[in-house]
Structures are given as C-alpha cells and as structure tokens.
Amino acid sequence: MKVTDSQKWFILACLGLSIWLLSLLSPILGPFLTAILLAYMGDPIVDKLQTWKLSRTQGVVVTFLALTAVFVLAGLILVPALVEQIDQLIKLIPTLINYIKSTFIPMVEAKFGVELAQLDWLQLSQQLNWGATGNIAKNIIGNVTQSSFALIGFIGNLVLVPVVWFYLLRDWDDVIAKIGALIPRYYYKKSSHLASACHETLGAFFRGQLMVMLALAVIYSVGLMLIGLDLGLLIGLLAGLASVVPYLGAIVGIGAALVAAFFQFGDITHLVLVAVVFGVGQTLEGTVLTPKFVGDRIGLHPVAVIFAVLAGGQLFGFVGILLALPTAAVIMVLVRQMHDNYRVSELYGPDHHDEDDSDNGLTDADDNANDSEVTKEQTDDELNRPEEK
C-alpha cells in the first residue's frame, strides 16, 4: 500500500525531531559515532571469518583483538616519535621567525623596491613563549590533569568506545535486519537500492581512499626520513592525511618539507631530494594507488570535500571531521537519485529526443508505419522478381 501524504509528513516530522535531538546530544555522540564507524569497517572482516567456520562471536573477538593490537602498536610506535618531532618543530619556529626578519624581508624589499609592514618580532616571540611550550607532552598532560572532569571524561570515552564497538560489531547483522524490517514494504525495493549504492560508495571510500591516504603517508614519511629530514615522520603523516583533498597533501607536504630541509641542511641537494620524494608519491598515486583502490566510485568534487570537512568540524568537532567524507559520500548518492527522479518527472518536461521528433511532425506510431511500408515494398519486390535460371 502506498504511503499517504499525512504519513509522509509524519515521517518527515520524526526525521526533523531526530536531527534536533542529535544536535542536542552532539557533545556525547563522539564515542558512539566512532564505535559505529569502527563496527562498519570491521563487519566485512567478521563476515569473512564466518566463512571459515567461525561463529559470529568468535569472529568478532578475533577481529576486535587484531584491530585493537594494531591501534595500540601504532600508538606506541608513532606517538613518541611524533611528540619528539613536534618539540623539534616548536624549537625551529624562532629560527624561522629570525630568518624572515633578518634575511627574507630585506631581500624582498631590495629586490622589488617595496617596504613591507613591520612586525614586532621580539614581542611576538615573547607572546608565543617558546620556552614554556618546549615540552609539548608535559603541557598536554598538565592541561588534561588540571580538570578532574576532563580527565574522567577522557578516560570514560577511551573505555566506552571499545565496549560499544564490540557489541555493535557482534549484533551488526541483526541491527541492519531490524532496520530493514521497519521500512514500509512499498518503498522497500527503492530503499534497498539506495542502501546498496550508499554501501558501495562507503566501501569504496573506506577500502579505497583511506588505503590511498595510508599508502601516501608511508611513502612520504619513509622517503623523507631516508634523506635524513628530522621532521620527516610528522610532515609525511600530515601530507598523507591532507591527501583526502586532491593535490592538497602534496602541496602542503612539499611546502613544509622544503622549509624544514632548507633550515636543517641549507643546500640545494636535499631540496631536490624532497621534490623527488613527493614526485614519486604523486606518480604512484595517479598511476597505481587511485586507479586500483578507488577508481571513480566516490567522485566527490574537491570543493565538496573541503566544505564537508569544515562543516563536520564545525558541527561535531574532531569526530565530525572523521565522519564528514563518509556522510558526504552518502549525501552524494541521495542527490544523484533525486537528480535522476527529477529528470523523469513532469516538472522537468519531456525528453529532448521526444521534442525533436515532435518538431519534425513524427511520432512513434508514424515511425512504425513508415517501417511497415518499407518492409512491405521490399516483400513485393522480392515476389515480383523473376526466378534466376
């Protein structure tokens, strides 16, 4: 039975109320959204383990332990190195300010004959208080422990995410089945088609775009560390994460790496080596990584990517940034479906092909009649043709 207009308005009202409630609950949604994201990513692994004669619970336990081990090892290996390199970056900033003041600005003024605006660099350095921020790890821990509520909230989120993740991953198929059972049967086929399209797009993102970002982060980090750059790991990871926007990762990464290499080595050779590292990364991305892992299944415009990331951060903070692109991919699928419906609606009008036929005074019946006349003439000619001896 088709849904009536009053029922449609009721459904829209429920959706609006749900969105309003989510906006009110946004401060506590972070752990749950993160757990949902991890459960969605882990479900294909559990399904694969079930084909190997493991039960659902056993597959969930294996997947949960394996992914937890990966996250813990990555944190133990990367976090100390990143903290050390951030400290090095903080110590490098005063040197950069001094170079801009004493060398770069006079060179630009002498070259172009202009007078740049003068800043009180000494006051700026004192306001930034580099000595107090020299040990970033100590300051982060100090800021967190200053508020007992902040510390309790941080620990609570740290414990809540894996717990919610485990139970969602175990009951994922049941949750999806129950959601499908709530859909009106009249719209079930269309809803199933949209859900499949969204799933394909999200799968392309998680299995594709994230793999490309991870691969580029590894390529940039390893390459920069091989040439001896002290900030190689930090710059490589930032460039890999920024690669979610086409060319942004390469632009940000090569700019930061060139500046760091200039102040660390001060020669042309290492600047060329930095350019080679990012050139190799961009070549591999365009010829191997993106065609193999992503293809054209996401198709988000770079401007849409930037807007989605900024909007997600504005609405939900760091978690919103993580969920911005998957959400934008789903919205893109829905917009495409709306576009297709609009193209076949009465509001859009008749198809251009039909208009051309109408302008020529032809209809489908006229075309069929003409075809019948041609076929009849061909048959009469064959009957009247004398037989060859």
C-alpha positions as CSV (number, residue, x, y, z in Angstrom):
1,M,0.0,0.0,0.0
2,K,1.3,3.4,-0.9
3,V,2.2,5.8,1.9
4,T,-0.3,8.7,2.2
5,D,0.6,12.3,2.3
6,S,-0.2,12.6,6.0
7,Q,2.1,9.6,6.7
8,K,4.9,11.3,4.7
9,W,4.6,14.4,6.8
10,F,4.7,12.3,10.0
11,I,7.9,10.6,8.8
12,L,9.4,14.0,7.9
13,A,8.5,15.3,11.3
14,C,10.1,12.3,13.0
15,L,13.3,12.8,11.0
16,G,13.4,16.5,11.9
17,L,12.9,15.7,15.6
18,S,15.6,13.1,15.4
19,I,18.0,15.6,13.8
20,W,17.1,18.1,16.5
21,L,17.8,15.6,19.3
22,L,21.1,14.6,17.7
23,S,22.2,18.2,17.7
24,L,21.3,18.5,21.4
25,L,23.2,15.3,22.1
26,S,26.2,16.2,20.0
27,P,28.6,16.6,23.0
28,I,28.3,12.9,23.9
29,L,27.9,11.4,20.4
30,G,31.6,11.2,19.7
31,P,32.3,7.7,21.2
32,F,29.1,6.2,19.7
33,L,29.8,7.6,16.2
34,T,33.4,6.4,16.4
35,A,32.2,2.9,17.5
36,I,29.6,2.8,14.7
37,L,32.4,3.7,12.2
38,L,34.7,1.0,13.5
39,A,31.9,-1.6,13.6
40,Y,31.0,-0.8,9.9
41,M,34.7,-1.2,8.9
42,G,35.1,-4.4,10.9
43,D,31.9,-6.2,9.7
44,P,33.3,-7.4,6.4
45,I,36.2,-9.0,8.2
46,V,33.9,-10.8,10.6
47,D,31.8,-12.0,7.7
48,K,34.9,-13.4,6.0
49,L,35.9,-15.2,9.2
50,Q,32.4,-16.7,9.4
51,T,33.0,-18.3,6.0
52,W,36.0,-20.1,7.7
53,K,33.6,-21.9,10.1
54,L,33.9,-19.5,12.9
55,S,30.9,-18.3,14.9
56,R,29.8,-14.7,14.8
57,T,31.1,-14.1,18.4
58,Q,34.4,-15.8,17.7
59,G,34.9,-13.8,14.5
60,V,34.1,-10.6,16.5
61,V,36.6,-11.5,19.2
62,V,39.4,-12.2,16.7
63,T,38.7,-9.0,14.7
64,F,38.4,-6.9,17.9
65,L,41.7,-8.2,19.3
66,A,43.5,-7.9,16.0
67,L,42.4,-4.3,15.3
68,T,43.0,-3.3,18.9
69,A,46.5,-4.6,18.7
70,V,47.1,-2.7,15.5
71,F,45.9,0.6,17.1
72,V,47.9,0.0,20.3
73,L,51.1,-0.8,18.4
74,A,50.7,2.2,16.1
75,G,50.1,4.4,19.1
76,L,53.2,3.1,21.0
77,I,55.4,3.5,17.9
78,L,54.1,6.7,16.4
79,V,53.1,8.8,19.4
80,P,56.6,9.1,21.0
81,A,58.2,9.9,17.6
82,L,55.5,12.5,16.8
83,V,55.8,14.2,20.2
84,E,59.6,14.4,19.7
85,Q,59.2,15.9,16.2
86,I,56.6,18.4,17.4
87,D,59.0,19.5,20.0
88,Q,61.7,19.9,17.3
89,L,59.2,21.9,15.2
90,I,58.4,24.3,18.1
91,K,62.1,24.9,18.6
92,L,62.5,25.6,14.9
93,I,59.9,28.3,14.8
94,P,62.0,31.0,16.5
95,T,64.8,30.3,13.9
96,L,62.2,30.7,11.1
97,I,61.0,34.0,12.6
98,N,64.5,35.3,12.9
99,Y,65.3,34.3,9.2
100,I,62.1,36.1,8.0
101,K,63.1,39.2,9.9
102,S,66.8,39.4,9.2
103,T,67.1,37.8,5.7
104,F,63.8,37.3,3.8
105,I,62.1,40.7,4.4
106,P,65.3,42.7,3.5
107,M,65.8,40.6,0.4
108,V,62.2,41.1,-0.8
109,E,62.4,44.9,-0.1
110,A,65.7,45.2,-2.0
111,K,64.5,43.1,-4.9
112,F,61.2,44.7,-5.6
113,G,61.7,48.1,-4.1
114,V,58.8,47.9,-1.7
115,E,58.5,48.3,2.1
116,L,56.8,45.5,3.9
117,A,54.8,46.0,7.0
118,Q,57.0,45.8,10.1
119,L,56.1,43.5,12.9
120,D,57.5,43.5,16.4
121,W,59.1,40.0,16.1
122,L,60.6,40.2,19.6
123,Q,57.2,40.8,21.2
124,L,55.7,38.0,19.0
125,S,58.3,35.5,20.2
126,Q,57.7,36.5,23.8
127,Q,53.9,36.2,23.5
128,L,54.3,32.7,22.0
129,N,56.5,31.8,25.0
130,W,58.6,29.1,23.3
131,G,60.5,28.1,26.4
132,A,57.2,27.3,28.2
133,T,56.0,25.2,25.3
134,G,59.2,23.3,24.7
135,N,58.0,20.0,26.1
136,I,54.6,19.5,24.4
137,A,53.9,16.2,26.0
138,K,54.3,17.7,29.5
139,N,51.9,20.5,28.7
140,I,49.3,18.2,27.2
141,I,49.3,16.0,30.3
142,G,49.2,19.1,32.5
143,N,46.2,20.6,30.8
144,V,44.3,17.3,30.9
145,T,45.0,16.7,34.6
146,Q,44.1,20.3,35.6
147,S,40.5,19.4,35.4
148,S,39.3,16.2,37.1
149,F,36.1,16.2,35.0
150,A,38.1,16.5,31.8
151,L,40.3,13.6,32.9
152,I,37.3,11.4,33.8
153,G,35.6,12.2,30.5
154,F,38.7,11.3,28.5
155,I,39.1,8.0,30.4
156,G,35.4,7.3,30.0
157,N,35.5,7.8,26.3
158,L,38.6,5.7,26.0
159,V,36.8,2.8,27.7
160,L,33.4,3.4,26.1
161,V,34.5,3.3,22.5
162,P,35.8,-0.4,22.5
163,V,32.8,-1.6,24.6
164,V,30.2,-0.1,22.2
165,W,32.3,-1.2,19.2
166,F,32.4,-4.8,20.4
167,Y,28.6,-5.1,21.0
168,L,27.7,-3.3,17.7
169,L,30.1,-5.5,15.8
170,R,28.6,-8.6,17.3
171,D,25.0,-7.6,16.6
172,W,25.6,-5.6,13.3
173,D,23.7,-8.0,11.0
174,D,20.7,-8.2,13.4
175,V,20.6,-4.4,13.7
176,I,20.6,-4.0,9.9
177,A,17.9,-6.6,9.5
178,K,15.7,-4.9,12.1
179,I,16.1,-1.5,10.4
180,G,15.2,-3.1,7.1
181,A,12.1,-4.6,8.7
182,L,10.9,-1.1,9.7
183,I,10.9,0.2,6.1
184,P,7.4,0.3,4.5
185,R,7.1,-2.6,2.0
186,Y,6.0,-0.2,-0.8
187,Y,9.4,1.6,-0.5
188,Y,11.5,-1.4,0.4
189,K,12.9,-2.1,-3.1
190,K,13.8,1.5,-3.7
191,S,15.3,1.9,-0.2
192,S,17.3,-1.3,-0.6
193,H,18.7,0.0,-3.9
194,L,19.7,3.3,-2.2
195,A,21.2,1.5,0.7
196,S,23.3,-0.7,-1.7
197,A,24.5,2.3,-3.6
198,C,25.5,4.0,-0.3
199,H,27.2,0.9,0.9
200,E,29.2,0.6,-2.3
201,T,30.3,4.3,-2.1
202,L,31.2,4.0,1.6
203,G,33.1,0.7,0.8
204,A,35.0,2.5,-1.9
205,F,35.9,5.2,0.5
206,F,37.0,3.1,3.4
207,R,38.7,0.4,1.4
208,G,39.9,2.8,-1.2
209,Q,40.5,6.4,-0.2
210,L,41.8,5.5,3.3
211,M,44.2,3.0,1.7
212,V,45.5,5.7,-0.6
213,M,46.0,8.1,2.3
214,L,47.8,5.5,4.4
215,A,50.0,4.4,1.5
216,L,50.9,8.1,0.7
217,A,51.7,8.7,4.4
218,V,54.0,5.8,4.4
219,I,55.7,6.8,1.1
220,Y,56.2,10.4,2.2
221,S,57.3,9.5,5.7
222,V,59.8,6.8,4.7
223,G,61.2,8.9,1.8
224,L,61.7,12.0,3.9
225,M,63.3,10.0,6.8
226,L,65.6,8.3,4.3
227,I,67.0,11.6,3.1
228,G,67.6,12.5,6.8
229,L,64.9,15.0,7.4
230,D,64.3,15.3,11.2
231,L,60.6,16.2,10.8
232,G,60.1,13.5,8.1
233,L,57.5,11.4,10.0
234,L,55.4,14.4,11.1
235,I,55.4,16.0,7.6
236,G,54.7,12.7,5.9
237,L,51.7,11.8,8.1
238,L,50.3,15.3,7.6
239,A,50.7,15.1,3.9
240,G,49.1,11.7,3.8
241,L,46.1,12.8,5.8
242,A,45.7,16.0,3.7
243,S,45.7,13.8,0.5
244,V,41.9,13.3,1.1
245,V,41.7,16.5,-0.9
246,P,43.3,16.0,-4.3
247,Y,46.8,17.7,-4.6
248,L,46.4,19.3,-1.1
249,G,48.5,16.7,0.6
250,A,51.3,17.2,-2.0
251,I,51.2,21.0,-1.8
252,V,51.2,21.1,2.0
253,G,53.7,18.4,2.3
254,I,56.3,19.6,-0.2
255,G,56.0,23.2,1.1
256,A,56.6,22.1,4.7
257,A,59.3,19.7,3.8
258,L,61.2,22.2,1.7
259,V,61.2,24.7,4.5
260,A,62.4,22.1,7.0
261,A,65.1,20.9,4.7
262,F,66.3,24.4,4.0
263,F,66.8,25.2,7.7
264,Q,68.2,21.8,8.5
265,F,70.6,21.3,5.6
266,G,70.8,24.6,3.8
267,D,71.8,23.1,0.4
268,I,70.1,22.5,-3.0
269,T,70.7,18.7,-2.9
270,H,68.3,18.0,-0.2
271,L,65.7,20.3,-1.6
272,V,65.9,18.3,-4.9
273,L,65.6,15.1,-2.9
274,V,62.4,16.4,-1.2
275,A,60.9,17.2,-4.6
276,V,61.9,13.7,-5.8
277,V,60.1,12.1,-2.8
278,F,56.8,13.9,-3.5
279,G,57.2,13.4,-7.2
280,V,57.4,9.6,-6.7
281,G,54.4,9.8,-4.4
282,Q,52.3,11.7,-6.8
283,T,53.2,9.4,-9.7
284,L,52.3,6.3,-7.7
285,E,49.0,7.9,-6.6
286,G,48.0,8.8,-10.1
287,T,49.1,5.6,-11.8
288,V,48.7,2.8,-9.2
289,L,47.0,3.7,-5.9
290,T,43.9,5.7,-7.0
291,P,43.0,3.5,-10.1
292,K,43.5,0.3,-8.0
293,F,41.8,1.2,-4.7
294,V,39.3,4.0,-5.5
295,G,38.6,4.3,-9.2
296,D,35.7,6.7,-9.9
297,R,33.3,5.3,-7.3
298,I,33.4,8.2,-5.0
299,G,33.6,11.2,-7.3
300,L,33.4,14.0,-4.8
301,H,34.5,17.3,-6.1
302,P,37.5,18.8,-4.3
303,V,35.4,21.9,-3.2
304,A,32.8,19.5,-1.8
305,V,35.5,17.6,0.1
306,I,36.8,20.9,1.7
307,F,33.3,22.0,2.6
308,A,32.4,18.7,4.1
309,V,35.5,18.6,6.3
310,L,35.0,22.2,7.5
311,A,31.2,21.6,8.1
312,G,31.9,18.4,10.0
313,G,34.4,20.1,12.2
314,Q,32.1,23.0,12.9
315,L,29.2,20.8,13.9
316,F,30.8,17.8,15.7
317,G,34.5,18.7,16.3
318,F,37.2,16.2,15.6
319,V,34.7,13.3,15.2
320,G,32.7,15.4,12.7
321,I,35.9,15.7,10.6
322,L,36.3,11.9,10.7
323,L,32.7,11.4,9.6
324,A,32.5,14.3,7.2
325,L,33.6,12.5,4.0
326,P,31.6,9.3,4.5
327,T,28.5,11.4,5.2
328,A,29.2,13.5,2.1
329,A,29.5,10.3,0.0
330,V,26.1,9.1,1.2
331,I,24.5,12.5,0.6
332,M,26.0,12.5,-2.9
333,V,24.3,9.1,-3.6
334,L,21.0,10.6,-2.4
335,V,21.4,13.7,-4.5
336,R,22.1,11.6,-7.6
337,Q,18.9,9.7,-7.0
338,M,17.0,12.9,-6.6
339,H,18.5,14.2,-9.8
340,D,17.5,11.0,-11.7
341,N,14.0,11.3,-10.4
342,Y,13.8,15.0,-11.4
343,R,14.9,14.2,-14.9
344,V,12.0,11.8,-15.4
345,S,9.4,14.0,-13.6
346,E,6.7,16.2,-15.2
347,L,8.4,19.2,-13.7
348,Y,11.5,18.7,-15.9
349,G,9.4,18.2,-19.0
350,P,9.6,15.8,-22.0
351,D,12.9,14.3,-23.1
352,H,14.8,16.3,-25.7
353,H,14.6,13.4,-28.1
354,D,10.9,13.4,-27.9
355,E,10.8,17.2,-28.6
356,D,13.0,16.7,-31.7
357,D,10.6,14.1,-33.0
358,S,7.6,16.3,-32.3
359,D,9.2,19.2,-34.1
360,N,9.7,17.0,-37.1
361,G,6.0,16.0,-37.0
362,L,6.8,12.4,-36.2
363,T,5.5,10.2,-33.5
364,D,6.3,6.6,-32.5
365,A,3.2,5.4,-34.5
366,D,4.4,7.3,-37.6
367,D,7.8,5.7,-37.3
368,N,6.3,2.2,-37.0
369,A,4.0,2.9,-40.0
370,N,7.0,4.0,-42.1
371,D,8.9,0.9,-41.1
372,S,5.9,-1.3,-42.1
373,E,5.6,0.4,-45.5
374,V,9.3,-0.1,-46.3
375,T,9.1,-3.8,-45.3
376,K,6.0,-4.3,-47.5
377,E,7.7,-2.7,-50.5
378,Q,10.8,-4.9,-50.1
379,T,8.5,-8.0,-49.9
380,D,6.6,-7.1,-53.1
381,D,9.9,-6.6,-55.0
382,E,11.0,-10.0,-53.9
383,L,7.8,-11.6,-55.1
384,N,7.8,-9.9,-58.5
385,R,11.5,-10.6,-59.1
386,P,11.8,-13.4,-61.9
387,E,13.5,-16.5,-60.8
388,E,17.0,-17.0,-62.0
389,K,17.5,-19.9,-64.3
